[in-house]
Amino acid sequence: MKRVDTIARVRRAFHVQGWSVKKIVRELHLSRNTVRKILRSNETDFTYERERQPLPRIGAWKAEIERFLAANEGKPSRERLTLIRIYEEVRALGFDGSYDAIRRYAKTWAKNRGAVTAEAYIPLYYAPGEAYQFDWSHEIILVNGVTTTVKVAHVRLCHSRMMFARAYMRESQEMVFDAHDKAFAFFRGTCTRGIYDNMKTAVEAVFVGKERQYNRRFLQMCSHYLVHPVACTPASGWEKGQVENQVGLVRERFFTPRLRVKSLEELNVWLLDKCIAYAKAHRHPEQTERTIWQMFEEERGSLVHYVGPFDGFHCVPASVSKTCTVRFDNNKYSVLSTAVGRPVEVHAYAEKIVIRQDGVSVGEHPRCFGRGETIYDPWHYVPVLARKPGALRNGAPFREWVLPAAMEKVRRRLK
């Protein structure tokens, strides 16, 4: 087929420059039949489509090849035969063609079956207060000059597109609880449905379709906020596409270039301000005459009322060592000396650790996210001083303890 620029040159030479067919043939090095075809048809482009595709090798084996291809489509991806395996199977039956012939035929077959429509999507509509989407992302920042990877929880209201982001040091279940509470407190309500991926902190088992076995504590949180959880199909991120887009937006606009902060508290205050500023400055993608913030203010009236914080802890059994400490998350926390020798429960919150024994708190500390650190409360060891007063001199729990004047006098005498 002649290219469109050649066709254009022939048409201009004849109609504008007044060349004869003979001169066009001679100057442009074309055949007379080609020139006449261009001038008689008045077309600016010619295409050729083969009416029938001869398949001399595959023709007799089409049924067998299609049987393998159709069987493949009904299987999970890990169980499907590759094209080279299909080629080997058909060749074992007597096929004497090439692998490339099989590959080309499989591509045409998939196209004819409409497999390419998997790239098409249907726009979704959510009513006010109907649903929110939740997801995590990992971002790199500098905290007090130290390069740190933080986990950012993202919540997005599907109707108004209002977003919320909060950073944590972990991606554990207690952080999921805290992120929901902080988001719902900011929204001043929640939606009737929450859309999640199959994160391990929420889903324990994935069944056919949308059936899931959710974690008991996660279901308690959803019940507290009156939310119905819905999990996406595995590896189907488009089912929560809004929050997936939010992850990219927050990373590009808020975390690039790399942030420098003094603490996570400072970062989270800054993130909330940025989310509000973005909502007030950008228009809603569907209601373009209004901003995201205006849509959010309107949606607030349709949200389920915020009932207050959920007691969002992650419970872990533990034992108390003879040094009155409990190990959790690679760190040690002190407890009352009376708790030694009996099991305890560690209630891990996003920002604190509470240790309980027989329903009574025997220790509470701010949460530490380092490794190999020991967090003491000197008052936990005071009863032991009655038997071992000399420990006040070199005891690790009392090293940085600021004592009343009388007790400092005792300490100096001991030294």
C-alpha positions as CSV (number, residue, x, y, z in Angstrom):
1,M,0.0,0.0,0.0
2,K,1.2,3.5,-0.8
3,R,1.7,5.9,2.0
4,V,-0.6,8.9,2.4
5,D,2.2,11.3,1.6
6,T,2.7,9.6,-1.8
7,I,-1.0,9.7,-2.5
8,A,-1.0,13.4,-1.6
9,R,1.9,14.2,-4.0
10,V,0.1,12.4,-6.8
11,R,-3.1,14.4,-6.2
12,R,-1.4,17.7,-6.0
13,A,0.7,17.1,-9.1
14,F,-2.4,16.3,-11.2
15,H,-4.9,18.7,-9.8
16,V,-2.7,21.7,-8.8
17,Q,0.4,21.5,-10.9
18,G,-1.4,20.1,-14.0
19,W,1.0,17.2,-14.6
20,S,-0.1,14.5,-17.0
21,V,-0.3,10.9,-15.8
22,K,2.7,10.1,-17.9
23,K,4.8,12.8,-16.2
24,I,3.6,11.7,-12.7
25,V,4.6,8.1,-13.5
26,R,8.1,9.2,-14.7
27,E,8.8,11.8,-11.9
28,L,7.5,9.9,-8.9
29,H,8.5,6.5,-10.1
30,L,5.0,4.9,-9.8
31,S,3.2,2.5,-12.0
32,R,0.5,3.9,-14.3
33,N,-2.2,1.6,-12.7
34,T,-1.3,3.0,-9.3
35,V,-1.6,6.6,-10.5
36,R,-4.9,6.0,-12.2
37,K,-6.3,4.2,-9.1
38,I,-5.4,7.3,-7.0
39,L,-6.9,9.8,-9.4
40,R,-10.1,7.9,-10.1
41,S,-11.0,7.0,-6.5
42,N,-10.4,10.4,-4.9
43,E,-9.4,8.6,-1.7
44,T,-6.6,9.9,0.5
45,D,-5.7,6.6,2.0
46,F,-5.9,2.9,0.9
47,T,-6.1,0.0,3.2
48,Y,-6.1,-3.7,2.6
49,E,-7.8,-6.3,4.7
50,R,-7.4,-9.9,4.0
51,E,-10.8,-11.6,3.6
52,R,-9.6,-15.0,4.6
53,Q,-6.6,-15.9,6.7
54,P,-5.1,-19.2,5.5
55,L,-3.9,-21.4,8.3
56,P,-2.2,-24.2,6.5
57,R,-0.6,-25.8,9.7
58,I,-3.2,-24.8,12.3
59,G,-6.3,-25.4,10.3
60,A,-6.7,-29.0,11.3
61,W,-5.8,-28.4,14.9
62,K,-8.0,-25.3,15.7
63,A,-10.4,-27.3,17.8
64,E,-7.7,-28.8,20.0
65,I,-5.9,-25.5,20.4
66,E,-9.1,-23.7,21.3
67,R,-10.0,-26.5,23.8
68,F,-6.8,-25.8,25.7
69,L,-7.3,-22.0,25.6
70,A,-10.8,-22.2,26.8
71,A,-9.9,-24.6,29.7
72,N,-7.1,-22.1,30.7
73,E,-9.6,-19.2,31.1
74,G,-11.6,-21.1,33.7
75,K,-8.6,-21.8,36.0
76,P,-6.8,-19.6,38.5
77,S,-3.7,-17.8,37.1
78,R,-1.3,-20.1,38.9
79,E,-2.8,-23.2,37.4
80,R,-3.0,-22.0,33.8
81,L,-0.8,-23.6,31.1
82,T,1.6,-21.3,29.4
83,L,1.5,-21.0,25.6
84,I,4.7,-23.0,25.3
85,R,3.1,-25.8,27.4
86,I,0.0,-25.7,25.1
87,Y,2.3,-25.9,22.1
88,E,4.1,-29.0,23.6
89,E,0.7,-30.7,24.3
90,V,-0.6,-30.1,20.8
91,R,2.7,-31.2,19.2
92,A,2.5,-34.4,21.2
93,L,-0.9,-35.1,19.5
94,G,0.8,-34.7,16.1
95,F,0.9,-31.0,15.3
96,D,4.0,-30.2,13.1
97,G,3.8,-26.4,13.1
98,S,5.8,-23.8,15.0
99,Y,5.4,-22.3,18.4
100,D,5.0,-18.8,16.8
101,A,1.9,-20.0,14.9
102,I,0.3,-21.1,18.2
103,R,1.2,-17.8,19.8
104,R,-0.3,-15.7,17.0
105,Y,-3.4,-17.8,16.9
106,A,-3.9,-17.5,20.7
107,K,-3.6,-13.7,20.5
108,T,-6.2,-13.5,17.8
109,W,-8.5,-15.9,19.6
110,A,-8.3,-13.9,22.8
111,K,-9.0,-10.7,20.9
112,N,-12.0,-12.2,19.2
113,R,-13.3,-13.5,22.6
114,G,-13.3,-9.9,23.8
115,A,-10.5,-10.4,26.4
116,V,-9.2,-6.8,25.7
117,T,-12.4,-5.4,27.3
118,A,-10.9,-6.2,30.7
119,E,-9.1,-2.8,30.4
120,A,-12.5,-1.0,30.3
121,Y,-14.1,0.2,33.5
122,I,-17.6,1.4,34.6
123,P,-17.7,4.7,36.5
124,L,-19.2,4.2,40.0
125,Y,-21.6,6.4,41.9
126,Y,-21.8,6.5,45.7
127,A,-24.6,8.3,47.6
128,P,-23.8,10.7,50.4
129,G,-22.7,8.7,53.5
130,E,-22.8,5.4,51.6
131,A,-19.1,4.3,51.6
132,Y,-15.5,5.1,52.4
133,Q,-12.3,3.3,51.3
134,F,-9.3,2.5,53.4
135,D,-5.7,1.6,52.4
136,W,-2.0,1.8,53.6
137,S,1.1,3.3,51.9
138,H,4.7,3.4,52.9
139,E,6.6,6.7,52.7
140,I,10.2,7.7,53.5
141,I,10.8,10.8,55.6
142,L,13.5,12.3,57.9
143,V,12.6,12.3,61.6
144,N,15.2,14.3,63.6
145,G,17.6,13.7,60.7
146,V,17.1,9.9,60.7
147,T,15.7,8.4,57.5
148,T,12.6,6.5,58.5
149,T,9.9,4.6,56.7
150,V,6.5,5.4,58.0
151,K,3.2,3.7,57.3
152,V,0.4,6.1,56.2
153,A,-3.2,5.2,56.7
154,H,-5.6,6.6,54.0
155,V,-9.3,7.1,54.4
156,R,-11.5,8.6,51.6
157,L,-15.2,9.4,51.5
158,C,-16.5,8.1,48.2
159,H,-19.2,10.7,47.6
160,S,-17.4,13.9,48.5
161,R,-13.8,12.6,47.8
162,M,-12.7,14.1,51.1
163,M,-9.5,12.5,52.2
164,F,-7.7,11.8,55.5
165,A,-4.1,10.6,56.0
166,R,-2.3,9.8,59.2
167,A,1.3,8.4,59.7
168,Y,2.3,5.6,62.0
169,M,5.5,3.6,62.7
170,R,3.7,0.3,62.3
171,E,0.9,-1.2,60.2
172,S,-0.5,-3.4,63.0
173,Q,-4.1,-3.8,64.1
174,E,-4.0,-1.2,66.8
175,M,-2.9,1.3,64.3
176,V,-5.8,0.4,62.0
177,F,-8.2,1.1,65.0
178,D,-6.6,4.4,65.8
179,A,-6.6,5.5,62.1
180,H,-10.3,4.8,61.9
181,D,-11.0,6.7,65.1
182,K,-9.0,9.8,64.1
183,A,-10.6,9.8,60.7
184,F,-14.2,9.4,61.9
185,A,-13.6,12.1,64.6
186,F,-12.4,14.4,61.9
187,F,-15.3,13.6,59.6
188,R,-17.7,13.8,62.6
189,G,-19.3,10.6,61.5
190,T,-18.8,7.5,59.4
191,C,-20.4,5.8,56.4
192,T,-22.6,2.7,56.4
193,R,-20.0,0.7,54.4
194,G,-16.3,0.4,54.5
195,I,-14.3,-0.9,51.5
196,Y,-10.9,-2.6,52.2
197,D,-8.4,-4.9,50.6
198,N,-7.7,-8.2,52.2
199,M,-5.2,-6.9,54.8
200,K,-4.2,-9.5,57.4
201,T,-5.2,-7.2,60.3
202,A,-8.8,-7.4,59.1
203,V,-9.3,-10.6,57.1
204,E,-8.3,-14.1,58.4
205,A,-9.6,-16.2,55.4
206,V,-10.8,-15.4,51.9
207,F,-13.6,-17.5,50.4
208,V,-15.3,-17.6,47.0
209,G,-16.8,-14.3,45.9
210,K,-17.1,-11.6,48.6
211,E,-17.3,-14.0,51.5
212,R,-14.6,-13.4,54.2
213,Q,-13.8,-14.5,57.7
214,Y,-13.0,-11.2,59.4
215,N,-10.8,-10.8,62.5
216,R,-12.9,-10.8,65.7
217,R,-11.4,-7.5,67.0
218,F,-11.9,-5.9,63.6
219,L,-15.5,-6.9,63.6
220,Q,-15.9,-5.4,67.0
221,M,-14.6,-2.1,65.7
222,C,-17.0,-2.1,62.7
223,S,-19.9,-2.9,65.1
224,H,-18.9,0.0,67.4
225,Y,-19.0,2.5,64.4
226,L,-22.0,0.8,62.8
227,V,-20.0,0.0,59.6
228,H,-20.5,-3.0,57.3
229,P,-17.1,-4.1,56.0
230,V,-16.7,-5.1,52.4
231,A,-13.4,-6.7,51.1
232,C,-12.2,-6.3,47.5
233,T,-11.5,-9.2,45.2
234,P,-7.8,-10.2,45.6
235,A,-5.5,-8.3,43.2
236,S,-8.4,-6.0,42.1
237,G,-7.3,-2.6,43.2
238,W,-9.8,-0.8,40.9
239,E,-12.6,-1.9,43.3
240,K,-11.2,0.8,45.7
241,G,-9.7,3.0,43.0
242,Q,-10.4,6.3,44.8
243,V,-8.1,5.6,47.7
244,E,-5.5,4.0,45.4
245,N,-5.4,7.3,43.5
246,Q,-5.2,9.2,46.8
247,V,-2.1,7.2,47.8
248,G,-0.4,8.5,44.6
249,L,-1.7,12.0,45.1
250,V,-0.5,12.3,48.7
251,R,2.9,10.8,47.8
252,E,3.4,13.2,44.9
253,R,2.0,16.4,46.6
254,F,2.8,15.9,50.3
255,F,5.9,13.6,50.5
256,T,7.9,14.9,47.5
257,P,10.5,16.3,48.1
258,R,11.4,14.2,51.2
259,L,9.9,15.7,54.4
260,R,11.9,16.7,57.4
261,V,10.0,16.6,60.7
262,K,10.9,16.5,64.4
263,S,8.2,13.9,65.4
264,L,5.2,11.9,64.0
265,E,2.9,14.3,66.0
266,E,4.2,17.2,64.0
267,L,3.9,15.3,60.7
268,N,0.3,14.2,61.4
269,V,-0.8,17.8,62.3
270,W,0.8,19.0,59.0
271,L,-0.9,16.2,57.0
272,L,-4.3,17.1,58.3
273,D,-3.8,20.7,57.4
274,K,-2.6,19.7,53.9
275,C,-5.7,17.5,53.4
276,I,-8.0,20.4,54.3
277,A,-6.2,22.9,52.2
278,Y,-6.3,20.5,49.2
279,A,-10.0,20.0,49.6
280,K,-10.7,23.7,49.8
281,A,-8.5,24.5,46.7
282,H,-9.6,21.8,44.3
283,R,-12.9,21.2,42.6
284,H,-15.0,18.0,42.9
285,P,-14.3,15.8,39.8
286,E,-18.0,15.4,39.0
287,Q,-19.6,18.4,40.6
288,T,-17.1,20.8,39.0
289,E,-18.8,24.0,40.1
290,R,-18.1,23.1,43.8
291,T,-15.0,22.3,45.8
292,I,-14.3,19.0,47.5
293,W,-14.7,20.8,50.9
294,Q,-18.1,22.1,50.0
295,M,-19.2,18.6,49.0
296,F,-17.8,17.3,52.2
297,E,-19.6,19.8,54.3
298,E,-22.9,18.8,52.6
299,E,-22.1,15.1,53.0
300,R,-21.6,15.4,56.8
301,G,-25.3,15.6,57.3
302,S,-25.7,12.1,55.8
303,L,-22.9,10.4,57.8
304,V,-23.6,8.0,60.6
305,H,-23.2,9.8,63.9
306,Y,-19.7,9.5,65.5
307,V,-20.2,7.5,68.7
308,G,-16.8,8.2,70.3
309,P,-13.5,6.3,70.3
310,F,-13.4,2.5,70.1
311,D,-11.2,0.9,72.8
312,G,-8.8,-0.1,70.0
313,F,-6.1,-2.3,71.5
314,H,-4.4,-5.4,70.3
315,C,-4.2,-8.0,73.1
316,V,-1.2,-10.2,73.5
317,P,-0.5,-12.6,76.5
318,A,2.9,-12.3,78.1
319,S,4.8,-13.4,81.2
320,V,6.5,-11.2,83.8
321,S,10.3,-11.6,84.3
322,K,11.9,-11.5,87.8
323,T,13.1,-8.0,86.9
324,C,9.4,-6.9,86.8
325,T,9.4,-6.4,83.0
326,V,7.3,-7.6,80.2
327,R,8.6,-8.0,76.6
328,F,6.5,-6.6,73.7
329,D,7.5,-5.6,70.2
330,N,11.3,-6.0,70.8
331,N,11.1,-3.8,73.9
332,K,10.6,-4.3,77.7
333,Y,8.1,-2.4,79.9
334,S,8.1,-2.5,83.7
335,V,5.1,-3.6,85.8
336,L,4.3,-3.6,89.5
337,S,6.5,-5.9,91.5
338,T,3.4,-7.7,92.8
339,A,2.7,-9.0,89.2
340,V,5.9,-11.2,89.1
341,G,5.3,-14.9,88.5
342,R,1.8,-14.7,87.0
343,P,0.7,-14.2,83.3
344,V,-0.5,-10.8,82.1
345,E,-2.2,-9.3,79.0
346,V,-0.5,-6.6,77.0
347,H,-3.0,-4.2,75.5
348,A,-1.1,-2.4,72.8
349,Y,-2.6,0.9,71.6
350,A,-1.2,3.2,68.9
351,E,0.4,5.5,71.4
352,K,0.6,3.6,74.7
353,I,1.0,0.2,76.3
354,V,-1.3,-1.0,79.1
355,I,-0.4,-4.2,81.0
356,R,-3.3,-5.8,82.9
357,Q,-3.4,-8.8,85.3
358,D,-6.8,-10.2,86.4
359,G,-8.5,-7.2,85.0
360,V,-6.4,-4.7,86.9
361,S,-3.8,-2.4,85.3
362,V,-0.3,-3.2,86.6
363,G,1.6,-1.0,84.2
364,E,1.1,1.8,81.6
365,H,3.7,3.4,79.4
366,P,4.0,5.6,76.3
367,R,4.7,3.2,73.4
368,C,8.3,2.9,72.2
369,F,9.0,2.0,68.6
370,G,12.7,1.4,69.0
371,R,14.4,-2.0,69.5
372,G,16.0,-3.5,72.6
373,E,14.9,-0.6,74.8
374,T,13.7,-0.9,78.4
375,I,11.1,1.5,79.7
376,Y,10.9,1.8,83.5
377,D,8.5,3.3,85.9
378,P,10.5,3.7,89.2
379,W,7.3,3.5,91.3
380,H,6.8,-0.1,90.2
381,Y,10.0,-1.1,92.2
382,V,9.3,0.9,95.4
383,P,7.9,-2.2,97.3
384,V,11.1,-4.1,96.5
385,L,13.2,-1.3,98.2
386,A,11.7,-2.4,101.6
387,R,13.7,-5.6,101.3
388,K,16.6,-4.3,99.2
389,P,17.2,-0.7,100.1
390,G,20.6,-0.7,98.6
391,A,19.1,-1.0,95.1
392,L,18.3,2.7,95.3
393,R,22.0,3.4,94.8
394,N,22.6,1.5,91.5
395,G,19.2,0.3,90.5
396,A,18.6,0.9,86.7
397,P,14.9,2.1,87.3
398,F,16.1,4.8,89.7
399,R,19.1,6.1,87.6
400,E,17.2,9.1,86.2
401,W,14.6,9.4,88.9
402,V,14.2,12.8,90.4
403,L,13.4,12.2,94.1
404,P,12.2,14.5,96.9
405,A,14.8,16.2,99.0
406,A,14.6,13.7,101.9
407,M,15.0,10.7,99.5
408,E,17.9,12.4,97.7
409,K,19.6,12.6,101.2
410,V,19.1,8.9,101.7
411,R,20.5,8.2,98.2
412,R,23.6,10.2,99.0
413,R,24.1,8.4,102.3
414,L,23.8,5.1,100.5
415,K,26.5,6.2,98.1
